[in-house]
Amino acid sequence: MSIFMRKKKRPFGQLALIGLPVLAIGGGLWYFLSQKPAPAPVAPTPVVVTPPPAKPIVKAVPVAAKPAAPVNTSSLPLRYQGKTFKGATEVFTQKVVALTFDDGPWPVSTLAILDILQKENIKATFFCLGRSIHNHPELLLSVAQAGHVLGNHSWNHPYARMSPKVAQAEIDNTTNLMIQTVGVKPELFRPPGGKLSNGLAAYAASRKYSIVLWNDVSGDDQRKTTPEMEVKNVLTHVRPGAVVLMHDGGGKHPTVQALPKIIAGLKQQGYSFVTVPELLQMEDEQLTKAAIPRSPSKVYTNQLPTATPAPTPAPAVSTPSP
């Protein structure tokens, strides 16, 4: 064999020499084609900051040097607010009387008295117990609708001395029940038994009630009183501006039988009939015209210490004893 004869190249080597560049070129082409174009840059959205609303300018309000005086809403003459009244003074000359009834409203007797007053066209003053109103609210409505004046007579008719808290409950509970039942706030208070030193009158005076007593007693709350005795008691002691004490509560008083004769006897003596507020107004006008100051009866203060603890009495629902 000639030395110039070329050796036969092996096919595998040739393929290897050719394949490597081809793979490199193909890989580069594939990488180039597989790349996605980058998105165009987007300008960032500007952030808008809303400023907080401006606070309103509050002008300073000048403070008054002294608080305004409370408005007086009482319909009673000023000289009787928070004071006691036992009937008109001796200088009172008008022949009028005020019929008053205590301890109601009460079944049978209150309605019978209302019927008598309606027939005679007379307006009277009823001092009512809170427990009686609680037991018979419809009767209180009958008294109010007939046009009579309502007064506060406490809740339980107590005589004993009591703490200021108990006295307040006795009066306020009764007044609040009147307002709830008939929408009337009483301005008159009659202490049970006419007692002025057990705490009730002191609290009533502090609340500007006129504290109404009497100067003509019928005696109908006495066990042995008869209608004839009651008529005699009233007609014997009557005088101009008298406040007559009778009862519609309790159920055993002879007033229902005596009242027509009492009214007839007073008319025969020349008397006409007014309510307690009307009598207060009439006397106030007379005293004002004559420039005479009235000296109301003393209201005794409660002697118990104000810090004495006492529970508020719950409204009683039991039937009151006569």
Order of alpha helices (4+ residues) and beta strands (2+ residues): alpha-beta-beta-alpha-beta-alpha-alpha-beta-alpha-beta-alpha-beta-beta-alpha-beta-alpha-beta-alpha
